Amino acid sequence: MNKIRLAVLISGRGSNMESLLRACAAPDFPAEVAVVVANRPDAAGLAKARDYGIPTDIVDHKQYAGRPAFEAALQQTLSRHAPLDLICLAGFMRVLTADFVNQWPGRMINIHPSLLPEYKGLDTHARALADGKVETGCTVHYVIPAMDEGPVIVQRRVPILPDDSADTLAARVLLEEHQAYPAAVRIVAARLQELGDA
Ligand code: GAR
């Protein structure tokens, strides 16, 4: 089996990145992580990636005058790890321009802590609680230029309990995220391999 090569983009803790690294350690998992890239030098996930022996890179958005310059540097960094089959946004908290997204058609996916199309953007759990929802969850979807849109690959549902706070809910949703992301990568890898694109 040819494993597809992933780049994982993070901004912080990197627990979803770690769920991918753990999955990739299994011989029968159809993907391997070629590089982890953070847009923040202090992203805690960088050290975790190094513990797994994975190459890391930092493209600090604060060092660039605007999005196009930042994204050009990001693209250049990614190209140093070519060939890459799939870009996985895992808690990557920079909005990417259409120009950048369109360089990876069908080859960039994102995880989001809600059942999209509900609760795009930030503070998803607090908003679900404020609306009195009884259920939320997480979504892995293809990235298209419109933020938090794009075809859904995997969703996992999580009940909201009467005494949930945003933090307790986030923690339970995160456990499902850690299942959802590897499952989505399996699906996308199979699609790419079927197309002969990987
Ligand atoms: C995750 O809950 C992820 O779904 C969310 O940020 C967290 C990152 O945690 N992403 C977004 O909100 C993107 N819009 P992690 O760094 O531990 O994976």
py3Dmol code that shows the C-alpha trace and the ligand (Angstrom):
import py3Dmol

protein = """\
ATOM      1  CA  MET A   1       0.000   0.000   0.000  1.00  0.00           C
ATOM      2  CA  ASN A   2       1.268   3.460  -0.937  1.00  0.00           C
ATOM      3  CA  LYS A   3       0.723   5.783   1.979  1.00  0.00           C
ATOM      4  CA  ILE A   4      -0.427   9.299   1.161  1.00  0.00           C
ATOM      5  CA  ARG A   5       1.780  12.079   2.477  1.00  0.00           C
ATOM      6  CA  LEU A   6       0.209  14.622   4.816  1.00  0.00           C
ATOM      7  CA  ALA A   7       1.196  18.092   5.947  1.00  0.00           C
ATOM      8  CA  VAL A   8      -0.500  18.969   9.249  1.00  0.00           C
ATOM      9  CA  LEU A   9      -0.971  22.676   9.979  1.00  0.00           C
ATOM     10  CA  ILE A  10      -1.415  23.748  13.593  1.00  0.00           C
ATOM     11  CA  SER A  11      -1.577  26.911  15.693  1.00  0.00           C
ATOM     12  CA  GLY A  12      -1.526  25.599  19.264  1.00  0.00           C
ATOM     13  CA  ARG A  13      -1.982  22.520  21.425  1.00  0.00           C
ATOM     14  CA  GLY A  14      -1.986  20.048  18.569  1.00  0.00           C
ATOM     15  CA  SER A  15      -4.122  17.297  20.086  1.00  0.00           C
ATOM     16  CA  ASN A  16      -5.790  16.600  16.726  1.00  0.00           C
ATOM     17  CA  MET A  17      -2.349  16.537  15.116  1.00  0.00           C
ATOM     18  CA  GLU A  18      -1.347  13.974  17.741  1.00  0.00           C
ATOM     19  CA  SER A  19      -4.393  11.849  16.953  1.00  0.00           C
ATOM     20  CA  LEU A  20      -3.196  11.783  13.338  1.00  0.00           C
ATOM     21  CA  LEU A  21       0.375  10.953  14.329  1.00  0.00           C
ATOM     22  CA  ARG A  22      -0.891   8.102  16.509  1.00  0.00           C
ATOM     23  CA  ALA A  23      -3.079   6.771  13.686  1.00  0.00           C
ATOM     24  CA  CYS A  24      -0.211   7.032  11.197  1.00  0.00           C
ATOM     25  CA  ALA A  25       1.946   4.868  13.451  1.00  0.00           C
ATOM     26  CA  ALA A  26      -0.253   1.858  12.580  1.00  0.00           C
ATOM     27  CA  PRO A  27       1.226  -0.086   9.661  1.00  0.00           C
ATOM     28  CA  ASP A  28      -2.154  -0.443   7.948  1.00  0.00           C
ATOM     29  CA  PHE A  29      -3.057   3.266   8.160  1.00  0.00           C
ATOM     30  CA  PRO A  30      -3.022   4.731   4.627  1.00  0.00           C
ATOM     31  CA  ALA A  31      -1.164   7.962   5.447  1.00  0.00           C
ATOM     32  CA  GLU A  32       2.065   9.295   6.901  1.00  0.00           C
ATOM     33  CA  VAL A  33       2.858  12.773   8.190  1.00  0.00           C
ATOM     34  CA  ALA A  34       5.630  14.394   6.145  1.00  0.00           C
ATOM     35  CA  VAL A  35       5.701  17.647   8.098  1.00  0.00           C
ATOM     36  CA  VAL A  36       3.941  19.607  10.831  1.00  0.00           C
ATOM     37  CA  VAL A  37       3.850  23.361  10.215  1.00  0.00           C
ATOM     38  CA  ALA A  38       2.836  25.946  12.832  1.00  0.00           C
ATOM     39  CA  ASN A  39       2.087  29.609  12.266  1.00  0.00           C
ATOM     40  CA  ARG A  40       3.065  30.345  15.861  1.00  0.00           C
ATOM     41  CA  PRO A  41       6.566  29.629  17.186  1.00  0.00           C
ATOM     42  CA  ASP A  42       5.126  28.825  20.633  1.00  0.00           C
ATOM     43  CA  ALA A  43       2.605  26.230  19.401  1.00  0.00           C
ATOM     44  CA  ALA A  44       2.760  23.420  21.960  1.00  0.00           C
ATOM     45  CA  GLY A  45       2.079  20.856  19.251  1.00  0.00           C
ATOM     46  CA  LEU A  46       5.542  21.429  17.743  1.00  0.00           C
ATOM     47  CA  ALA A  47       7.278  19.671  20.630  1.00  0.00           C
ATOM     48  CA  LYS A  48       4.799  16.797  20.444  1.00  0.00           C
ATOM     49  CA  ALA A  49       5.501  16.380  16.724  1.00  0.00           C
ATOM     50  CA  ARG A  50       9.247  16.314  17.389  1.00  0.00           C
ATOM     51  CA  ASP A  51       8.668  13.616  20.038  1.00  0.00           C
ATOM     52  CA  TYR A  52       7.209  11.507  17.255  1.00  0.00           C
ATOM     53  CA  GLY A  53      10.278  12.214  15.098  1.00  0.00           C
ATOM     54  CA  ILE A  54       8.284  14.255  12.601  1.00  0.00           C
ATOM     55  CA  PRO A  55       9.911  17.220  10.789  1.00  0.00           C
ATOM     56  CA  THR A  56       8.501  20.564  11.890  1.00  0.00           C
ATOM     57  CA  ASP A  57       8.539  24.020  10.383  1.00  0.00           C
ATOM     58  CA  ILE A  58       7.374  27.417  11.600  1.00  0.00           C
ATOM     59  CA  VAL A  59       5.941  30.090   9.333  1.00  0.00           C
ATOM     60  CA  ASP A  60       5.225  32.883  11.792  1.00  0.00           C
ATOM     61  CA  HIS A  61       2.457  35.038  10.332  1.00  0.00           C
ATOM     62  CA  LYS A  62       3.648  37.994  12.429  1.00  0.00           C
ATOM     63  CA  GLN A  63       6.849  38.108  10.358  1.00  0.00           C
ATOM     64  CA  TYR A  64       4.945  38.903   7.155  1.00  0.00           C
ATOM     65  CA  ALA A  65       3.348  42.141   6.033  1.00  0.00           C
ATOM     66  CA  GLY A  66       0.067  40.577   4.926  1.00  0.00           C
ATOM     67  CA  ARG A  67      -1.733  37.380   4.051  1.00  0.00           C
ATOM     68  CA  PRO A  68      -0.301  36.999   0.522  1.00  0.00           C
ATOM     69  CA  ALA A  69       3.296  37.210   1.818  1.00  0.00           C
ATOM     70  CA  PHE A  70       2.533  34.802   4.676  1.00  0.00           C
ATOM     71  CA  GLU A  71       0.852  32.349   2.348  1.00  0.00           C
ATOM     72  CA  ALA A  72       3.686  32.527  -0.200  1.00  0.00           C
ATOM     73  CA  ALA A  73       6.091  31.561   2.592  1.00  0.00           C
ATOM     74  CA  LEU A  74       3.738  28.793   3.711  1.00  0.00           C
ATOM     75  CA  GLN A  75       3.487  27.410   0.187  1.00  0.00           C
ATOM     76  CA  GLN A  76       7.265  27.533  -0.167  1.00  0.00           C
ATOM     77  CA  THR A  77       7.696  25.657   3.109  1.00  0.00           C
ATOM     78  CA  LEU A  78       5.202  23.017   2.011  1.00  0.00           C
ATOM     79  CA  SER A  79       6.971  22.641  -1.324  1.00  0.00           C
ATOM     80  CA  ARG A  80      10.159  21.714   0.527  1.00  0.00           C
ATOM     81  CA  HIS A  81       8.312  18.603   1.727  1.00  0.00           C
ATOM     82  CA  ALA A  82       6.909  17.620  -1.659  1.00  0.00           C
ATOM     83  CA  PRO A  83       5.285  15.482  -2.789  1.00  0.00           C
ATOM     84  CA  LEU A  84       2.348  16.193  -0.498  1.00  0.00           C
ATOM     85  CA  ASP A  85      -1.029  14.575  -1.116  1.00  0.00           C
ATOM     86  CA  LEU A  86      -3.145  16.249   1.542  1.00  0.00           C
ATOM     87  CA  ILE A  87      -3.025  19.305   3.807  1.00  0.00           C
ATOM     88  CA  CYS A  88      -4.726  18.728   7.173  1.00  0.00           C
ATOM     89  CA  LEU A  89      -5.723  21.845   9.111  1.00  0.00           C
ATOM     90  CA  ALA A  90      -5.742  20.796  12.762  1.00  0.00           C
ATOM     91  CA  GLY A  91      -6.550  23.765  14.959  1.00  0.00           C
ATOM     92  CA  PHE A  92      -4.943  26.075  12.407  1.00  0.00           C
ATOM     93  CA  MET A  93      -6.440  29.428  13.332  1.00  0.00           C
ATOM     94  CA  ARG A  94      -5.511  31.588  10.318  1.00  0.00           C
ATOM     95  CA  VAL A  95      -8.065  32.273   7.623  1.00  0.00           C
ATOM     96  CA  LEU A  96      -6.584  31.236   4.268  1.00  0.00           C
ATOM     97  CA  THR A  97      -7.278  33.234   1.121  1.00  0.00           C
ATOM     98  CA  ALA A  98      -9.019  31.784  -1.918  1.00  0.00           C
ATOM     99  CA  ASP A  99      -5.737  32.013  -3.819  1.00  0.00           C
ATOM    100  CA  PHE A 100      -4.054  29.717  -1.327  1.00  0.00           C
ATOM    101  CA  VAL A 101      -6.973  27.309  -0.937  1.00  0.00           C
ATOM    102  CA  ASN A 102      -7.297  26.992  -4.717  1.00  0.00           C
ATOM    103  CA  GLN A 103      -3.740  25.692  -4.928  1.00  0.00           C
ATOM    104  CA  TRP A 104      -4.907  22.521  -3.132  1.00  0.00           C
ATOM    105  CA  PRO A 105      -8.233  21.593  -4.742  1.00  0.00           C
ATOM    106  CA  GLY A 106      -9.680  18.506  -3.052  1.00  0.00           C
ATOM    107  CA  ARG A 107      -6.446  18.233  -1.122  1.00  0.00           C
ATOM    108  CA  MET A 108      -7.057  20.313   1.968  1.00  0.00           C
ATOM    109  CA  ILE A 109      -9.274  19.284   4.887  1.00  0.00           C
ATOM    110  CA  ASN A 110     -10.182  20.887   8.213  1.00  0.00           C
ATOM    111  CA  ILE A 111     -11.636  19.837  11.540  1.00  0.00           C
ATOM    112  CA  HIS A 112     -14.220  22.065  13.180  1.00  0.00           C
ATOM    113  CA  PRO A 113     -15.879  21.694  16.600  1.00  0.00           C
ATOM    114  CA  SER A 114     -19.539  21.779  15.559  1.00  0.00           C
ATOM    115  CA  LEU A 115     -21.966  19.970  13.332  1.00  0.00           C
ATOM    116  CA  LEU A 116     -21.465  22.185  10.284  1.00  0.00           C
ATOM    117  CA  PRO A 117     -23.227  24.078   8.801  1.00  0.00           C
ATOM    118  CA  GLU A 118     -24.196  25.016  12.372  1.00  0.00           C
ATOM    119  CA  TYR A 119     -21.819  27.264  14.299  1.00  0.00           C
ATOM    120  CA  LYS A 120     -19.174  28.264  11.822  1.00  0.00           C
ATOM    121  CA  GLY A 121     -16.387  30.388  13.313  1.00  0.00           C
ATOM    122  CA  LEU A 122     -15.329  30.664  16.951  1.00  0.00           C
ATOM    123  CA  ASP A 123     -16.897  29.900  20.362  1.00  0.00           C
ATOM    124  CA  THR A 124     -18.941  27.064  18.931  1.00  0.00           C
ATOM    125  CA  HIS A 125     -19.663  25.371  22.261  1.00  0.00           C
ATOM    126  CA  ALA A 126     -20.727  28.520  24.109  1.00  0.00           C
ATOM    127  CA  ARG A 127     -23.079  29.374  21.249  1.00  0.00           C
ATOM    128  CA  ALA A 128     -24.607  25.890  21.177  1.00  0.00           C
ATOM    129  CA  LEU A 129     -25.204  26.091  24.951  1.00  0.00           C
ATOM    130  CA  ALA A 130     -26.682  29.588  24.696  1.00  0.00           C
ATOM    131  CA  ASP A 131     -29.100  28.315  22.054  1.00  0.00           C
ATOM    132  CA  GLY A 132     -30.258  25.490  24.336  1.00  0.00           C
ATOM    133  CA  LYS A 133     -29.144  22.777  21.917  1.00  0.00           C
ATOM    134  CA  VAL A 134     -29.277  19.174  23.070  1.00  0.00           C
ATOM    135  CA  GLU A 135     -26.671  17.940  20.629  1.00  0.00           C
ATOM    136  CA  THR A 136     -23.503  19.152  18.975  1.00  0.00           C
ATOM    137  CA  GLY A 137     -20.402  17.471  17.574  1.00  0.00           C
ATOM    138  CA  CYS A 138     -17.557  17.876  15.169  1.00  0.00           C
ATOM    139  CA  THR A 139     -17.012  17.911  11.425  1.00  0.00           C
ATOM    140  CA  VAL A 140     -14.135  17.110   9.110  1.00  0.00           C
ATOM    141  CA  HIS A 141     -14.686  18.745   5.730  1.00  0.00           C
ATOM    142  CA  TYR A 142     -12.890  19.656   2.533  1.00  0.00           C
ATOM    143  CA  VAL A 143     -11.660  23.249   2.572  1.00  0.00           C
ATOM    144  CA  ILE A 144     -13.064  25.659   0.021  1.00  0.00           C
ATOM    145  CA  PRO A 145     -12.528  29.424  -0.046  1.00  0.00           C
ATOM    146  CA  ALA A 146     -15.644  30.131   2.074  1.00  0.00           C
ATOM    147  CA  MET A 147     -14.716  29.642   5.753  1.00  0.00           C
ATOM    148  CA  ASP A 148     -16.028  26.482   7.469  1.00  0.00           C
ATOM    149  CA  GLU A 149     -17.852  25.396   4.325  1.00  0.00           C
ATOM    150  CA  GLY A 150     -17.016  22.633   1.868  1.00  0.00           C
ATOM    151  CA  PRO A 151     -18.174  19.029   1.513  1.00  0.00           C
ATOM    152  CA  VAL A 152     -18.449  17.090   4.772  1.00  0.00           C
ATOM    153  CA  ILE A 153     -16.299  13.958   5.065  1.00  0.00           C
ATOM    154  CA  VAL A 154     -17.075  12.819   8.629  1.00  0.00           C
ATOM    155  CA  GLN A 155     -19.307  14.093  11.420  1.00  0.00           C
ATOM    156  CA  ARG A 156     -19.558  12.746  14.961  1.00  0.00           C
ATOM    157  CA  ARG A 157     -22.396  13.726  17.262  1.00  0.00           C
ATOM    158  CA  VAL A 158     -22.136  14.522  20.980  1.00  0.00           C
ATOM    159  CA  PRO A 159     -25.094  14.976  23.353  1.00  0.00           C
ATOM    160  CA  ILE A 160     -25.166  18.199  25.380  1.00  0.00           C
ATOM    161  CA  LEU A 161     -25.781  17.405  29.063  1.00  0.00           C
ATOM    162  CA  PRO A 162     -27.863  19.653  31.361  1.00  0.00           C
ATOM    163  CA  ASP A 163     -24.878  20.700  33.482  1.00  0.00           C
ATOM    164  CA  ASP A 164     -22.406  21.148  30.624  1.00  0.00           C
ATOM    165  CA  SER A 165     -20.208  24.236  30.491  1.00  0.00           C
ATOM    166  CA  ALA A 166     -18.395  25.276  27.313  1.00  0.00           C
ATOM    167  CA  ASP A 167     -15.289  23.607  28.751  1.00  0.00           C
ATOM    168  CA  THR A 168     -16.839  20.253  29.659  1.00  0.00           C
ATOM    169  CA  LEU A 169     -18.571  20.147  26.298  1.00  0.00           C
ATOM    170  CA  ALA A 170     -15.363  21.068  24.443  1.00  0.00           C
ATOM    171  CA  ALA A 171     -13.535  18.242  26.221  1.00  0.00           C
ATOM    172  CA  ARG A 172     -16.148  15.653  25.192  1.00  0.00           C
ATOM    173  CA  VAL A 173     -16.299  16.934  21.610  1.00  0.00           C
ATOM    174  CA  LEU A 174     -12.497  16.831  21.441  1.00  0.00           C
ATOM    175  CA  LEU A 175     -12.540  13.084  22.190  1.00  0.00           C
ATOM    176  CA  GLU A 176     -14.797  12.633  19.163  1.00  0.00           C
ATOM    177  CA  GLU A 177     -12.560  14.910  17.058  1.00  0.00           C
ATOM    178  CA  HIS A 178      -9.691  12.546  17.779  1.00  0.00           C
ATOM    179  CA  GLN A 179     -11.734   9.697  16.258  1.00  0.00           C
ATOM    180  CA  ALA A 180     -13.128  11.749  13.405  1.00  0.00           C
ATOM    181  CA  TYR A 181      -9.888  13.086  11.944  1.00  0.00           C
ATOM    182  CA  PRO A 182      -8.128   9.757  11.359  1.00  0.00           C
ATOM    183  CA  ALA A 183     -11.407   8.344   9.996  1.00  0.00           C
ATOM    184  CA  ALA A 184     -11.649  11.225   7.535  1.00  0.00           C
ATOM    185  CA  VAL A 185      -8.046  10.801   6.416  1.00  0.00           C
ATOM    186  CA  ARG A 186      -8.771   7.127   5.713  1.00  0.00           C
ATOM    187  CA  ILE A 187     -11.712   8.135   3.526  1.00  0.00           C
ATOM    188  CA  VAL A 188      -9.793  10.802   1.607  1.00  0.00           C
ATOM    189  CA  ALA A 189      -6.781   8.518   1.149  1.00  0.00           C
ATOM    190  CA  ALA A 190      -9.032   5.842  -0.342  1.00  0.00           C
ATOM    191  CA  ARG A 191     -10.587   8.415  -2.696  1.00  0.00           C
ATOM    192  CA  LEU A 192      -7.194   9.720  -3.834  1.00  0.00           C
ATOM    193  CA  GLN A 193      -5.853   6.207  -4.317  1.00  0.00           C
ATOM    194  CA  GLU A 194      -8.960   5.204  -6.272  1.00  0.00           C
ATOM    195  CA  LEU A 195      -8.433   8.191  -8.579  1.00  0.00           C
ATOM    196  CA  GLY A 196      -4.793   7.199  -8.989  1.00  0.00           C
ATOM    197  CA  ASP A 197      -3.944  10.623  -7.557  1.00  0.00           C
ATOM    198  CA  ALA A 198      -1.758   9.355  -4.741  1.00  0.00           C
TER     199      ALA A 198
END
"""
ligand_1 = """\
18
GAR
C -10.058 21.829 18.010
O -11.181 21.743 18.834
C -10.459 22.157 16.586
O -11.661 21.557 16.192
C -10.601 23.647 16.662
O -9.531 24.079 17.465
C -9.190 23.035 18.383
C -7.719 22.740 18.246
O -7.299 21.838 19.214
N -10.580 24.244 15.367
C -11.289 25.301 15.018
O -12.015 25.887 15.784
C -11.110 25.729 13.579
N -12.128 26.652 13.206
P -5.957 21.028 19.019
O -4.869 22.060 18.742
O -5.739 20.337 20.336
O -6.141 20.079 17.882
"""
view = py3Dmol.view(width=600, height=400)
view.addModel(protein, "pdb")
view.setStyle({"model": 0}, {"cartoon": {"style": "trace"}})
view.addModel(ligand_1, "xyz")
view.setStyle({"model": 1}, {"stick": {}})
view.zoomTo()
view.show()
